Each structure stands twice: as C-alpha cells, then as structure tokens.
C-alpha cells in the first residue's frame, strides 16, 4: 500500500493520523531516529477573527469563531502555526479594526473545559476585540463536545471570503 493510500484509508476511518517506520529499521528503547515518521490528519475550516491576544510580535493568539445566524460563536484561541512575520502581518491588519465590545455571542464561558479551550471572563481581560471582518484558514484535530476546536493551528488568511458567510463545516478535511 502506498503512503497516499494509507493516509486515505486512515482519513476514511476518522483516525487522527498515521505512524510509520522504515521497513529495515529496528525499534530501540529510549532512542529516537529518523526511521520513524508521524503524520497528523488535520481538518480545516475558515473562521472569523473576532479578537486577539497581544504578544511580542503584535499578536500572541487570534480569537476565532463562525456565524450561527446573526451570532458570532467563539470556538478557539489559536496560537500555533504563526511565525514572527505572520504575527506582525496579522497585527497590522487587525489594529484598525479594534472595538471596545466583544463580538462573540457565547462569551464569557464559565469554565475552560477538558482541553483548556474555553474563554472565561478572566481570559477575556487579555483580549483585544476587533470588528469581525477578517477570515482565517484554521487547521485542527477535531471539534470537541463543547463545540470548540482541539489542537488549532493558523494556516493563513482568506482575502476572498466574506466573514458573514462563515458557518460551521462538519466534514471538511485539511
């Protein structure tokens, strides 16, 4: 079976990913080698940026969600997937959109949840809110039972997408 076939089969079964090793390699307790590889099968979704948490390069994390009717629903704080240049680029785009009110209908949350994905009132004090006009492509492992993203990662901005059209997608694979 080819690597592509293996990944397709894993995706079809809803698995998190694939771990593989070179056929001629041996397992050696406590040692790491380049003979082993791990490939995570992420899902993808466009989400609306409704805020950010300031950081060294302008943005430490973005706060994202999707529209359910007229309401913007919070789903994640995204810190992974950035490099210093992309943090600065996003900060420059968000700075003129700053507003005083939180745009998310479902915040604050009462607790952080099992994976720490919730955004409580104390967490919200660190946030800078923005007009929800910018759309970001986010990769993630899965939706949690509390309608949040687990292991979210920034994958880029979508210049061609109207933020008001962003709704929750259930089966999008990345």
Secondary structure, 3 states (H helix, E strand, C coil): CCHHHHHHHHHHCCCCEEEEECCCCCCCCCCCCCCEEEEECCEEEEEEEEEEEEECCEEEEEEEEEEECCEEEEEEEECECCCHHHHHHHHHHHHCCEECCCCECCCCECCCCCCCCCCEHHHHCCEEEEEEEEEEEEEECEECCCCCEECCEEEEEECCCCHHHCCCCCCCEC
